[in-house]
Amino acid sequence: FEPAKTRRMLARFILPVQLFTVFKSGIDPSLLEYFSVMIPVVGVCSFAGKRIGGMFEPKDFKSTLYGLIVGLGGICIYNGISSI
């Protein structure tokens, strides 16, 4: 799939699942507090991501992104093993 189609497919899946989960578990004041903090953070990160993403060639960006994913996976594995 091309990137635009993949993003649309993920958005069509993830958003309904998240909404279903939120409404099934109920809305309480702590959830509203998290949303009020999350909305500005997501906005700033989206803006920064567009600016940073335009600074790299697609091939370099892909390599960097894969490196970050592998690095974060390594951190998660390390944290999972160290807590055993």
C-alpha positions, -999 to 999 in steps of 0.1 A, spaced: 0 0 0 11 35 -6 16 57 26 -15 78 22 -37 47 18 -21 31 48 -26 62 70 -63 63 60 -68 26 68 -51 30 102 -72 61 110 -104 42 101 -95 14 124 -78 31 153 -102 60 159 -133 38 162 -115 13 185 -103 41 208 -137 57 209 -154 24 217 -128 17 245 -133 52 260 -171 50 260 -172 14 272 -149 21 302 -168 54 311 -157 90 312 -144 102 346 -127 134 356 -92 120 354 -98 110 318 -109 146 310 -78 159 327 -56 136 305 -74 148 274 -69 184 283 -32 178 286 -30 156 256 -46 179 230 -20 207 231 8 181 232 -5 163 201 -9 196 183 27 207 190 41 172 181 21 172 149 34 206 139 70 196 149 67 163 130 57 180 98 85 205 101 111 179 109 98 154 84 103 179 56 139 183 64 149 148 55 150 129 22 125 101 22 152 74 21 171 90 50 139 95 70 129 58 65 163 47 78 161 70 108 126 59 116 135 22 115 165 30 137 142 47 163 117 18 162 145 -7 168 159 14 195 126 18 213 120 -19 209 153 -26 225 144 -3 254 111 -21 259 127 -55 258 153 -44 283 126 -30 307 106 -61 303 135 -84 311 149 -63 340 116 -63 358 115 -101 359 
